[in-house]
Amino acid sequence: MILCDGMGTGRPAAVDGNLAAELTARLLKAGFTAELAARLVNVALALKSDEESGATLDLISVDLYTGTARLFKAGAARGSSSTGAGPGPWEM
């Protein structure tokens, strides 16, 4: 699952968020790992213009065989989750 949010407001933010999501999806379909795709998208958005812009990227990769999941984040603060044991930070 891919979740992207353009920084700022209006059309420029929407374009950046959409660009990040589309590029991530294409890289994953081409066979890139989720971690490498997240890093490449982060670099590509930083290089795309001289203006302050960009997007946050949250990418979760779920192994349907083992039931394990890996989370990759770019351009955003560390996340947290809540389980039966209580809230805690994600190990990155």
Phi and psi restraints in degrees (range 20) as a CNS / XPLOR table:
assign (resid 1 and name C) (resid 2 and name N)
       (resid 2 and name CA) (resid 2 and name C) 1.0 -119.1 20.0 2
assign (resid 2 and name N) (resid 2 and name CA)
       (resid 2 and name C) (resid 3 and name N) 1.0 131.2 20.0 2
assign (resid 2 and name C) (resid 3 and name N)
       (resid 3 and name CA) (resid 3 and name C) 1.0 -129.7 20.0 2
assign (resid 3 and name N) (resid 3 and name CA)
       (resid 3 and name C) (resid 4 and name N) 1.0 119.5 20.0 2
assign (resid 3 and name C) (resid 4 and name N)
       (resid 4 and name CA) (resid 4 and name C) 1.0 -126.7 20.0 2
assign (resid 4 and name N) (resid 4 and name CA)
       (resid 4 and name C) (resid 5 and name N) 1.0 143.4 20.0 2
assign (resid 4 and name C) (resid 5 and name N)
       (resid 5 and name CA) (resid 5 and name C) 1.0 -136.2 20.0 2
assign (resid 5 and name N) (resid 5 and name CA)
       (resid 5 and name C) (resid 6 and name N) 1.0 119.7 20.0 2
assign (resid 5 and name C) (resid 6 and name N)
       (resid 6 and name CA) (resid 6 and name C) 1.0 -68.1 20.0 2
assign (resid 6 and name N) (resid 6 and name CA)
       (resid 6 and name C) (resid 7 and name N) 1.0 143.1 20.0 2
assign (resid 6 and name C) (resid 7 and name N)
       (resid 7 and name CA) (resid 7 and name C) 1.0 -79.6 20.0 2
assign (resid 7 and name N) (resid 7 and name CA)
       (resid 7 and name C) (resid 8 and name N) 1.0 136.5 20.0 2
assign (resid 7 and name C) (resid 8 and name N)
       (resid 8 and name CA) (resid 8 and name C) 1.0 99.5 20.0 2
assign (resid 8 and name N) (resid 8 and name CA)
       (resid 8 and name C) (resid 9 and name N) 1.0 -153.9 20.0 2
assign (resid 8 and name C) (resid 9 and name N)
       (resid 9 and name CA) (resid 9 and name C) 1.0 -134.9 20.0 2
assign (resid 9 and name N) (resid 9 and name CA)
       (resid 9 and name C) (resid 10 and name N) 1.0 166.3 20.0 2
assign (resid 9 and name C) (resid 10 and name N)
       (resid 10 and name CA) (resid 10 and name C) 1.0 75.8 20.0 2
assign (resid 10 and name N) (resid 10 and name CA)
       (resid 10 and name C) (resid 11 and name N) 1.0 -161.6 20.0 2
assign (resid 10 and name C) (resid 11 and name N)
       (resid 11 and name CA) (resid 11 and name C) 1.0 -59.7 20.0 2
assign (resid 11 and name N) (resid 11 and name CA)
       (resid 11 and name C) (resid 12 and name N) 1.0 -44.9 20.0 2
assign (resid 11 and name C) (resid 12 and name N)
       (resid 12 and name CA) (resid 12 and name C) 1.0 -57.6 20.0 2
assign (resid 12 and name N) (resid 12 and name CA)
       (resid 12 and name C) (resid 13 and name N) 1.0 -40.9 20.0 2
assign (resid 12 and name C) (resid 13 and name N)
       (resid 13 and name CA) (resid 13 and name C) 1.0 -66.6 20.0 2
assign (resid 13 and name N) (resid 13 and name CA)
       (resid 13 and name C) (resid 14 and name N) 1.0 -40.0 20.0 2
assign (resid 13 and name C) (resid 14 and name N)
       (resid 14 and name CA) (resid 14 and name C) 1.0 -64.5 20.0 2
assign (resid 14 and name N) (resid 14 and name CA)
       (resid 14 and name C) (resid 15 and name N) 1.0 -41.2 20.0 2
assign (resid 14 and name C) (resid 15 and name N)
       (resid 15 and name CA) (resid 15 and name C) 1.0 -63.9 20.0 2
assign (resid 15 and name N) (resid 15 and name CA)
       (resid 15 and name C) (resid 16 and name N) 1.0 -44.9 20.0 2
assign (resid 15 and name C) (resid 16 and name N)
       (resid 16 and name CA) (resid 16 and name C) 1.0 -63.2 20.0 2
assign (resid 16 and name N) (resid 16 and name CA)
       (resid 16 and name C) (resid 17 and name N) 1.0 -43.5 20.0 2
assign (resid 16 and name C) (resid 17 and name N)
       (resid 17 and name CA) (resid 17 and name C) 1.0 -63.0 20.0 2
assign (resid 17 and name N) (resid 17 and name CA)
       (resid 17 and name C) (resid 18 and name N) 1.0 -43.1 20.0 2
assign (resid 17 and name C) (resid 18 and name N)
       (resid 18 and name CA) (resid 18 and name C) 1.0 -66.6 20.0 2
assign (resid 18 and name N) (resid 18 and name CA)
       (resid 18 and name C) (resid 19 and name N) 1.0 -42.0 20.0 2
assign (resid 18 and name C) (resid 19 and name N)
       (resid 19 and name CA) (resid 19 and name C) 1.0 -60.0 20.0 2
assign (resid 19 and name N) (resid 19 and name CA)
       (resid 19 and name C) (resid 20 and name N) 1.0 -44.8 20.0 2
assign (resid 19 and name C) (resid 20 and name N)
       (resid 20 and name CA) (resid 20 and name C) 1.0 -62.5 20.0 2
assign (resid 20 and name N) (resid 20 and name CA)
       (resid 20 and name C) (resid 21 and name N) 1.0 -43.6 20.0 2
assign (resid 20 and name C) (resid 21 and name N)
       (resid 21 and name CA) (resid 21 and name C) 1.0 -66.3 20.0 2
assign (resid 21 and name N) (resid 21 and name CA)
       (resid 21 and name C) (resid 22 and name N) 1.0 -45.2 20.0 2
assign (resid 21 and name C) (resid 22 and name N)
       (resid 22 and name CA) (resid 22 and name C) 1.0 -64.4 20.0 2
assign (resid 22 and name N) (resid 22 and name CA)
       (resid 22 and name C) (resid 23 and name N) 1.0 -45.3 20.0 2
assign (resid 22 and name C) (resid 23 and name N)
       (resid 23 and name CA) (resid 23 and name C) 1.0 -63.7 20.0 2
assign (resid 23 and name N) (resid 23 and name CA)
       (resid 23 and name C) (resid 24 and name N) 1.0 -42.0 20.0 2
assign (resid 23 and name C) (resid 24 and name N)
       (resid 24 and name CA) (resid 24 and name C) 1.0 -60.8 20.0 2
assign (resid 24 and name N) (resid 24 and name CA)
       (resid 24 and name C) (resid 25 and name N) 1.0 -47.1 20.0 2
assign (resid 24 and name C) (resid 25 and name N)
       (resid 25 and name CA) (resid 25 and name C) 1.0 -60.5 20.0 2
assign (resid 25 and name N) (resid 25 and name CA)
       (resid 25 and name C) (resid 26 and name N) 1.0 -42.5 20.0 2
assign (resid 25 and name C) (resid 26 and name N)
       (resid 26 and name CA) (resid 26 and name C) 1.0 -65.4 20.0 2
assign (resid 26 and name N) (resid 26 and name CA)
       (resid 26 and name C) (resid 27 and name N) 1.0 -40.8 20.0 2
assign (resid 26 and name C) (resid 27 and name N)
       (resid 27 and name CA) (resid 27 and name C) 1.0 -64.4 20.0 2
assign (resid 27 and name N) (resid 27 and name CA)
       (resid 27 and name C) (resid 28 and name N) 1.0 -42.0 20.0 2
assign (resid 27 and name C) (resid 28 and name N)
       (resid 28 and name CA) (resid 28 and name C) 1.0 -64.4 20.0 2
assign (resid 28 and name N) (resid 28 and name CA)
       (resid 28 and name C) (resid 29 and name N) 1.0 -42.2 20.0 2
assign (resid 28 and name C) (resid 29 and name N)
       (resid 29 and name CA) (resid 29 and name C) 1.0 -65.3 20.0 2
assign (resid 29 and name N) (resid 29 and name CA)
       (resid 29 and name C) (resid 30 and name N) 1.0 -28.5 20.0 2
assign (resid 29 and name C) (resid 30 and name N)
       (resid 30 and name CA) (resid 30 and name C) 1.0 -79.2 20.0 2
assign (resid 30 and name N) (resid 30 and name CA)
       (resid 30 and name C) (resid 31 and name N) 1.0 -6.9 20.0 2
assign (resid 30 and name C) (resid 31 and name N)
       (resid 31 and name CA) (resid 31 and name C) 1.0 105.5 20.0 2
assign (resid 31 and name N) (resid 31 and name CA)
       (resid 31 and name C) (resid 32 and name N) 1.0 3.9 20.0 2
assign (resid 31 and name C) (resid 32 and name N)
       (resid 32 and name CA) (resid 32 and name C) 1.0 -70.0 20.0 2
assign (resid 32 and name N) (resid 32 and name CA)
       (resid 32 and name C) (resid 33 and name N) 1.0 149.3 20.0 2
assign (resid 32 and name C) (resid 33 and name N)
       (resid 33 and name CA) (resid 33 and name C) 1.0 -70.9 20.0 2
assign (resid 33 and name N) (resid 33 and name CA)
       (resid 33 and name C) (resid 34 and name N) 1.0 159.3 20.0 2
assign (resid 33 and name C) (resid 34 and name N)
       (resid 34 and name CA) (resid 34 and name C) 1.0 -61.4 20.0 2
assign (resid 34 and name N) (resid 34 and name CA)
       (resid 34 and name C) (resid 35 and name N) 1.0 -40.7 20.0 2
assign (resid 34 and name C) (resid 35 and name N)
       (resid 35 and name CA) (resid 35 and name C) 1.0 -64.3 20.0 2
assign (resid 35 and name N) (resid 35 and name CA)
       (resid 35 and name C) (resid 36 and name N) 1.0 -45.1 20.0 2
assign (resid 35 and name C) (resid 36 and name N)
       (resid 36 and name CA) (resid 36 and name C) 1.0 -67.9 20.0 2
assign (resid 36 and name N) (resid 36 and name CA)
       (resid 36 and name C) (resid 37 and name N) 1.0 -39.6 20.0 2
assign (resid 36 and name C) (resid 37 and name N)
       (resid 37 and name CA) (resid 37 and name C) 1.0 -60.2 20.0 2
assign (resid 37 and name N) (resid 37 and name CA)
       (resid 37 and name C) (resid 38 and name N) 1.0 -44.2 20.0 2
assign (resid 37 and name C) (resid 38 and name N)
       (resid 38 and name CA) (resid 38 and name C) 1.0 -62.6 20.0 2
assign (resid 38 and name N) (resid 38 and name CA)
       (resid 38 and name C) (resid 39 and name N) 1.0 -41.7 20.0 2
assign (resid 38 and name C) (resid 39 and name N)
       (resid 39 and name CA) (resid 39 and name C) 1.0 -66.5 20.0 2
assign (resid 39 and name N) (resid 39 and name CA)
       (resid 39 and name C) (resid 40 and name N) 1.0 -43.9 20.0 2
assign (resid 39 and name C) (resid 40 and name N)
       (resid 40 and name CA) (resid 40 and name C) 1.0 -63.9 20.0 2
assign (resid 40 and name N) (resid 40 and name CA)
       (resid 40 and name C) (resid 41 and name N) 1.0 -41.5 20.0 2
assign (resid 40 and name C) (resid 41 and name N)
       (resid 41 and name CA) (resid 41 and name C) 1.0 -64.3 20.0 2
assign (resid 41 and name N) (resid 41 and name CA)
       (resid 41 and name C) (resid 42 and name N) 1.0 -40.5 20.0 2
assign (resid 41 and name C) (resid 42 and name N)
       (resid 42 and name CA) (resid 42 and name C) 1.0 -60.7 20.0 2
assign (resid 42 and name N) (resid 42 and name CA)
       (resid 42 and name C) (resid 43 and name N) 1.0 -44.2 20.0 2
assign (resid 42 and name C) (resid 43 and name N)
       (resid 43 and name CA) (resid 43 and name C) 1.0 -67.9 20.0 2
assign (resid 43 and name N) (resid 43 and name CA)
       (resid 43 and name C) (resid 44 and name N) 1.0 -43.8 20.0 2
assign (resid 43 and name C) (resid 44 and name N)
       (resid 44 and name CA) (resid 44 and name C) 1.0 -60.4 20.0 2
assign (resid 44 and name N) (resid 44 and name CA)
       (resid 44 and name C) (resid 45 and name N) 1.0 -42.0 20.0 2
assign (resid 44 and name C) (resid 45 and name N)
       (resid 45 and name CA) (resid 45 and name C) 1.0 -68.1 20.0 2
assign (resid 45 and name N) (resid 45 and name CA)
       (resid 45 and name C) (resid 46 and name N) 1.0 -35.9 20.0 2
assign (resid 45 and name C) (resid 46 and name N)
       (resid 46 and name CA) (resid 46 and name C) 1.0 -67.1 20.0 2
assign (resid 46 and name N) (resid 46 and name CA)
       (resid 46 and name C) (resid 47 and name N) 1.0 -32.0 20.0 2
assign (resid 46 and name C) (resid 47 and name N)
       (resid 47 and name CA) (resid 47 and name C) 1.0 -88.8 20.0 2
assign (resid 47 and name N) (resid 47 and name CA)
       (resid 47 and name C) (resid 48 and name N) 1.0 -12.4 20.0 2
assign (resid 47 and name C) (resid 48 and name N)
       (resid 48 and name CA) (resid 48 and name C) 1.0 -68.5 20.0 2
assign (resid 48 and name N) (resid 48 and name CA)
       (resid 48 and name C) (resid 49 and name N) 1.0 -26.0 20.0 2
assign (resid 48 and name C) (resid 49 and name N)
       (resid 49 and name CA) (resid 49 and name C) 1.0 -155.9 20.0 2
assign (resid 49 and name N) (resid 49 and name CA)
       (resid 49 and name C) (resid 50 and name N) 1.0 161.1 20.0 2
assign (resid 49 and name C) (resid 50 and name N)
       (resid 50 and name CA) (resid 50 and name C) 1.0 -78.9 20.0 2
assign (resid 50 and name N) (resid 50 and name CA)
       (resid 50 and name C) (resid 51 and name N) 1.0 -20.7 20.0 2
assign (resid 50 and name C) (resid 51 and name N)
       (resid 51 and name CA) (resid 51 and name C) 1.0 -74.9 20.0 2
assign (resid 51 and name N) (resid 51 and name CA)
       (resid 51 and name C) (resid 52 and name N) 1.0 156.3 20.0 2
assign (resid 51 and name C) (resid 52 and name N)
       (resid 52 and name CA) (resid 52 and name C) 1.0 -71.4 20.0 2
assign (resid 52 and name N) (resid 52 and name CA)
       (resid 52 and name C) (resid 53 and name N) 1.0 113.7 20.0 2
assign (resid 52 and name C) (resid 53 and name N)
       (resid 53 and name CA) (resid 53 and name C) 1.0 -157.2 20.0 2
assign (resid 53 and name N) (resid 53 and name CA)
       (resid 53 and name C) (resid 54 and name N) 1.0 -176.1 20.0 2
assign (resid 53 and name C) (resid 54 and name N)
       (resid 54 and name CA) (resid 54 and name C) 1.0 144.4 20.0 2
assign (resid 54 and name N) (resid 54 and name CA)
       (resid 54 and name C) (resid 55 and name N) 1.0 -173.7 20.0 2
assign (resid 54 and name C) (resid 55 and name N)
       (resid 55 and name CA) (resid 55 and name C) 1.0 -151.1 20.0 2
assign (resid 55 and name N) (resid 55 and name CA)
       (resid 55 and name C) (resid 56 and name N) 1.0 152.5 20.0 2
assign (resid 55 and name C) (resid 56 and name N)
       (resid 56 and name CA) (resid 56 and name C) 1.0 -90.0 20.0 2
assign (resid 56 and name N) (resid 56 and name CA)
       (resid 56 and name C) (resid 57 and name N) 1.0 150.4 20.0 2
assign (resid 56 and name C) (resid 57 and name N)
       (resid 57 and name CA) (resid 57 and name C) 1.0 -133.1 20.0 2
assign (resid 57 and name N) (resid 57 and name CA)
       (resid 57 and name C) (resid 58 and name N) 1.0 125.1 20.0 2
assign (resid 57 and name C) (resid 58 and name N)
       (resid 58 and name CA) (resid 58 and name C) 1.0 -120.3 20.0 2
assign (resid 58 and name N) (resid 58 and name CA)
       (resid 58 and name C) (resid 59 and name N) 1.0 121.8 20.0 2
assign (resid 58 and name C) (resid 59 and name N)
       (resid 59 and name CA) (resid 59 and name C) 1.0 -129.4 20.0 2
assign (resid 59 and name N) (resid 59 and name CA)
       (resid 59 and name C) (resid 60 and name N) 1.0 123.9 20.0 2
assign (resid 59 and name C) (resid 60 and name N)
       (resid 60 and name CA) (resid 60 and name C) 1.0 -115.6 20.0 2
assign (resid 60 and name N) (resid 60 and name CA)
       (resid 60 and name C) (resid 61 and name N) 1.0 131.3 20.0 2
assign (resid 60 and name C) (resid 61 and name N)
       (resid 61 and name CA) (resid 61 and name C) 1.0 -114.7 20.0 2
assign (resid 61 and name N) (resid 61 and name CA)
       (resid 61 and name C) (resid 62 and name N) 1.0 119.8 20.0 2
assign (resid 61 and name C) (resid 62 and name N)
       (resid 62 and name CA) (resid 62 and name C) 1.0 -110.8 20.0 2
assign (resid 62 and name N) (resid 62 and name CA)
       (resid 62 and name C) (resid 63 and name N) 1.0 126.7 20.0 2
assign (resid 62 and name C) (resid 63 and name N)
       (resid 63 and name CA) (resid 63 and name C) 1.0 -87.0 20.0 2
assign (resid 63 and name N) (resid 63 and name CA)
       (resid 63 and name C) (resid 64 and name N) 1.0 106.8 20.0 2
assign (resid 63 and name C) (resid 64 and name N)
       (resid 64 and name CA) (resid 64 and name C) 1.0 -69.7 20.0 2
assign (resid 64 and name N) (resid 64 and name CA)
       (resid 64 and name C) (resid 65 and name N) 1.0 -17.5 20.0 2
assign (resid 64 and name C) (resid 65 and name N)
       (resid 65 and name CA) (resid 65 and name C) 1.0 -79.1 20.0 2
assign (resid 65 and name N) (resid 65 and name CA)
       (resid 65 and name C) (resid 66 and name N) 1.0 -45.6 20.0 2
assign (resid 65 and name C) (resid 66 and name N)
       (resid 66 and name CA) (resid 66 and name C) 1.0 -96.0 20.0 2
assign (resid 66 and name N) (resid 66 and name CA)
       (resid 66 and name C) (resid 67 and name N) 1.0 -19.7 20.0 2
assign (resid 66 and name C) (resid 67 and name N)
       (resid 67 and name CA) (resid 67 and name C) 1.0 82.9 20.0 2
assign (resid 67 and name N) (resid 67 and name CA)
       (resid 67 and name C) (resid 68 and name N) 1.0 8.1 20.0 2
assign (resid 67 and name C) (resid 68 and name N)
       (resid 68 and name CA) (resid 68 and name C) 1.0 -89.3 20.0 2
assign (resid 68 and name N) (resid 68 and name CA)
       (resid 68 and name C) (resid 69 and name N) 1.0 155.0 20.0 2
assign (resid 68 and name C) (resid 69 and name N)
       (resid 69 and name CA) (resid 69 and name C) 1.0 -132.8 20.0 2
assign (resid 69 and name N) (resid 69 and name CA)
       (resid 69 and name C) (resid 70 and name N) 1.0 147.5 20.0 2
assign (resid 69 and name C) (resid 70 and name N)
       (resid 70 and name CA) (resid 70 and name C) 1.0 -125.3 20.0 2
assign (resid 70 and name N) (resid 70 and name CA)
       (resid 70 and name C) (resid 71 and name N) 1.0 136.9 20.0 2
assign (resid 70 and name C) (resid 71 and name N)
       (resid 71 and name CA) (resid 71 and name C) 1.0 -111.6 20.0 2
assign (resid 71 and name N) (resid 71 and name CA)
       (resid 71 and name C) (resid 72 and name N) 1.0 133.5 20.0 2
assign (resid 71 and name C) (resid 72 and name N)
       (resid 72 and name CA) (resid 72 and name C) 1.0 -122.5 20.0 2
assign (resid 72 and name N) (resid 72 and name CA)
       (resid 72 and name C) (resid 73 and name N) 1.0 134.0 20.0 2
assign (resid 72 and name C) (resid 73 and name N)
       (resid 73 and name CA) (resid 73 and name C) 1.0 -128.3 20.0 2
assign (resid 73 and name N) (resid 73 and name CA)
       (resid 73 and name C) (resid 74 and name N) 1.0 145.0 20.0 2
assign (resid 73 and name C) (resid 74 and name N)
       (resid 74 and name CA) (resid 74 and name C) 1.0 -142.6 20.0 2
assign (resid 74 and name N) (resid 74 and name CA)
       (resid 74 and name C) (resid 75 and name N) 1.0 135.3 20.0 2
assign (resid 74 and name C) (resid 75 and name N)
       (resid 75 and name CA) (resid 75 and name C) 1.0 73.1 20.0 2
assign (resid 75 and name N) (resid 75 and name CA)
       (resid 75 and name C) (resid 76 and name N) 1.0 17.5 20.0 2
assign (resid 75 and name C) (resid 76 and name N)
       (resid 76 and name CA) (resid 76 and name C) 1.0 -142.3 20.0 2
assign (resid 76 and name N) (resid 76 and name CA)
       (resid 76 and name C) (resid 77 and name N) 1.0 161.6 20.0 2
assign (resid 76 and name C) (resid 77 and name N)
       (resid 77 and name CA) (resid 77 and name C) 1.0 -71.6 20.0 2
assign (resid 77 and name N) (resid 77 and name CA)
       (resid 77 and name C) (resid 78 and name N) 1.0 162.4 20.0 2
assign (resid 77 and name C) (resid 78 and name N)
       (resid 78 and name CA) (resid 78 and name C) 1.0 -58.6 20.0 2
assign (resid 78 and name N) (resid 78 and name CA)
       (resid 78 and name C) (resid 79 and name N) 1.0 143.2 20.0 2
assign (resid 78 and name C) (resid 79 and name N)
       (resid 79 and name CA) (resid 79 and name C) 1.0 -97.1 20.0 2
assign (resid 79 and name N) (resid 79 and name CA)
       (resid 79 and name C) (resid 80 and name N) 1.0 174.5 20.0 2
assign (resid 79 and name C) (resid 80 and name N)
       (resid 80 and name CA) (resid 80 and name C) 1.0 -142.9 20.0 2
assign (resid 80 and name N) (resid 80 and name CA)
       (resid 80 and name C) (resid 81 and name N) 1.0 163.5 20.0 2
assign (resid 80 and name C) (resid 81 and name N)
       (resid 81 and name CA) (resid 81 and name C) 1.0 -139.7 20.0 2
assign (resid 81 and name N) (resid 81 and name CA)
       (resid 81 and name C) (resid 82 and name N) 1.0 166.5 20.0 2
assign (resid 81 and name C) (resid 82 and name N)
       (resid 82 and name CA) (resid 82 and name C) 1.0 -124.7 20.0 2
assign (resid 82 and name N) (resid 82 and name CA)
       (resid 82 and name C) (resid 83 and name N) 1.0 129.9 20.0 2
assign (resid 82 and name C) (resid 83 and name N)
       (resid 83 and name CA) (resid 83 and name C) 1.0 -126.5 20.0 2
assign (resid 83 and name N) (resid 83 and name CA)
       (resid 83 and name C) (resid 84 and name N) 1.0 -172.9 20.0 2
assign (resid 83 and name C) (resid 84 and name N)
       (resid 84 and name CA) (resid 84 and name C) 1.0 -60.0 20.0 2
assign (resid 84 and name N) (resid 84 and name CA)
       (resid 84 and name C) (resid 85 and name N) 1.0 -26.8 20.0 2
assign (resid 84 and name C) (resid 85 and name N)
       (resid 85 and name CA) (resid 85 and name C) 1.0 -84.3 20.0 2
assign (resid 85 and name N) (resid 85 and name CA)
       (resid 85 and name C) (resid 86 and name N) 1.0 -4.4 20.0 2
assign (resid 85 and name C) (resid 86 and name N)
       (resid 86 and name CA) (resid 86 and name C) 1.0 108.3 20.0 2
assign (resid 86 and name N) (resid 86 and name CA)
       (resid 86 and name C) (resid 87 and name N) 1.0 175.2 20.0 2
assign (resid 86 and name C) (resid 87 and name N)
       (resid 87 and name CA) (resid 87 and name C) 1.0 -72.4 20.0 2
assign (resid 87 and name N) (resid 87 and name CA)
       (resid 87 and name C) (resid 88 and name N) 1.0 153.1 20.0 2
assign (resid 87 and name C) (resid 88 and name N)
       (resid 88 and name CA) (resid 88 and name C) 1.0 -167.4 20.0 2
assign (resid 88 and name N) (resid 88 and name CA)
       (resid 88 and name C) (resid 89 and name N) 1.0 160.6 20.0 2
assign (resid 88 and name C) (resid 89 and name N)
       (resid 89 and name CA) (resid 89 and name C) 1.0 -73.9 20.0 2
assign (resid 89 and name N) (resid 89 and name CA)
       (resid 89 and name C) (resid 90 and name N) 1.0 154.2 20.0 2
assign (resid 89 and name C) (resid 90 and name N)
       (resid 90 and name CA) (resid 90 and name C) 1.0 -79.2 20.0 2
assign (resid 90 and name N) (resid 90 and name CA)
       (resid 90 and name C) (resid 91 and name N) 1.0 138.8 20.0 2
assign (resid 90 and name C) (resid 91 and name N)
       (resid 91 and name CA) (resid 91 and name C) 1.0 -80.1 20.0 2
assign (resid 91 and name N) (resid 91 and name CA)
       (resid 91 and name C) (resid 92 and name N) 1.0 123.0 20.0 2
